[in-house]
Amino acid sequence: QWKNFTDMKSARAIAANSGALWAATGGGTFSYDALNSTFDKFTNSDGISSNDLTAITIDQSGAVWVGASDGSVNVFEGSWREIRDIAVSNRIQRSIKKFVQRGDSMFIASDFGVSVYRMSEREFGDTYSNFGFSSPATVNSVLIQGNRIWVATTQGLATALRSSINLSSPTSWTTYGLGKGLPSLDVKSTSLFNDTLVAGTANGAAFFSADTFLVMSALAGRSIVDL
């Protein structure tokens, strides 16, 4: 039985529940049990598809989801299960960027768009990739705010109502760029603070108010990679 020994010092994303802290790294994933001060490490010799991990989350049932730079997704529920639909797609860039769960749906943000995975049926539904920008946009993150979905990209922010008839159409989306107050088109992260949307960009952060973004002066000029 082969075992890989990899460098896990480069952490790209973290997730935590009451039992453990998990990290997605450039050498696989590990969990840390604070109660017992123990580590568990997982690499491709333990069942994950790739060691070059870029995203991680823990769903409401306690299952751990990891995504890799090649588009592969693995789910840990005592053993690892592979989801390869994005990895075998014809897209050149397909790195997994973010997982967001809402009910039975896992929204998976990748380089080229947002794919909706139905967890109970173990199959993908729609993929949204055309948000109405003037040039192709790489997706960095996704956020769900009630009935609204926000997508952070390298061309700005895009938003739409989840109840829209056809989210695959660019006409369903509203876009926000420099003219709407964003300090940079390269939006790297999004979060909610007291129900207010905050966007982290390559040149600072801004919060959403009255259909425009207001820059947070204390963070001006800084690259906000996560919130």
Secondary structure, DSSP 8 states (H G I E B T S, - for coil): ----------EEEEEE-SS-EEEEETTEEEEEETTTTEEEEE-GGGT-S-S-EEEEEE-TTS-EEEEETTS-EEEESSSEEEE-TTTTSS-S---EEEEEEETTEEEEEETTEEEEEETTTTEEEEEE---S-SS---EEEEEEETTEEEEEETTEEEEEETT-S-TTSGGG-EEE-GGGT-S-S-EEEEEEETTEEEEEETTEEEEEETTEEEE-GGGTT------
